[in-house]
Amino acid sequence: MKIVEMSYKEKLKREIALFVGCAQDEVILTWKGRVSLYGILQALDLEEGDEIIIPAFTCVVVPNAILYHKLRPIYVDVDPLTLNIDIQKIENAITNKTKVILAQNTFGLSSDLDSIKEIAERHNLLVIEDCTHGFGGSYKNKLNGTNVDAAFFSSQWNKMFSTGIGGFAIVKNPALKNKLNDFEKKLKAPSVKDEVLLKLQLIAKETLGYKSLYWNALKFYRYLSKKNLVIGSSSGGEMDSIEMPEGYLKGLGNVQCKKGIQEVKRILENISYRKNIAAYYDKVLIDLGKGKTLVPENIEHTYTKYPIFVKDRDAFFKEAEEQKIPIHDWFISQIHPITENFHLWNLNPEKFPVSKKLAQHIVNLPTDFSVDNNLKNRIGKFLQTQKDQIIPYEEL
Ligand SMILES: Cc1ncc(COP(=O)(O)O)c(C=O)c1O
């Protein structure tokens, strides 16, 4: 009997399916998470001008995937306590062209899915979950992405787990599932150059963590980036235009799949690590009288990042860099990282004052495996020295 070896793609699909408890053909692999979103929207067969409701606190690649299909992103402001879409404001944004509500797991915290699904049912809309920050988290004991028609995930550099860059979808809706399997088959394979660069970057990331060499490596990375010699999260075209850039529709390569297989196997350990680090930040912030992020009881937060809010972000970043404290900058804009020409993305920033304020003051602390005890304590001490900078959660 001839034994056919499973491909790396199939093996990764099997690991993901086993973890989330879905069928293997409900998992679709793509070069990035945004490509999965693009595929899901394509499978919906919508008409030009149809509207997709999204939170006004997201990454620009989300409205991009919508605009590439000539659909309209319609923004809804967010709740300052959860950083997720404000449920009370969704219905006002619904028109007879609305087709989808997108529920995001911002920084790993699920949106209030029951309320969103109830609104969607009443208006005959579909719900897509943006789980790019929330792989492994859950809402009312249901894993993120398994409780909606379709969901997409990211395994890009700083997400729950990293395959360099990468993404996948989980598609429970049977009609959509077949279309997405066809979509995946048509995606172009990454080039040899793509795979080699990714492999080198993965090795560099694993070796360096946030250790002393990391800071020199970061400068070198920025240099290479300018020379177009790294695989970054986004290409220039995605930041200044709403045209799909060349090479967007790619599949997941073997380098990414192999890494993904290892990472999915340790996702529970990964989440528990992040939760411990987050609990430490909670304590530091509570002791400083600043409160902590709100996590409703029925939600399992994955803490991809730990957001805090500061009065003067530039000064905070400068101080952090001097003290070699790794601080991140998600989402410094309502459609991160865009800072101008918002109209291209159909966004009037002034209409969404909550997300505007959040984007002005947010910084995020790392929670991943690279945060060892030493770094954790240094971050804690740093927060104490920056006490006057930190805005208490209840003042947001
Ligand atoms: C909220 C959100 N949605 C979607 C994405 C897209 O994920 P990817 O970079 O894998 O395309 C990102 C991150 O880049 C994100 O932060």
The ligand as an ORCA input file, in Angstrom:
! r2SCAN-3c Opt
* xyz 0 1
  C      -6.945     44.249     14.339
  C      -6.133     43.657     13.232
  N      -6.784     43.050     12.231
  C      -6.110     42.487     11.204
  C      -4.723     42.493     11.158
  C      -4.035     41.852      9.998
  O      -3.245     40.754     10.312
  P      -2.074     40.379      9.298
  O      -0.920     41.282      9.591
  O      -1.727     38.933      9.591
  O      -2.600     40.560      7.937
  C      -4.007     43.133     12.189
  C      -2.552     43.208     12.231
  O      -1.774     43.436     11.429
  C      -4.730     43.726     13.252
  O      -4.090     44.349     14.249
*
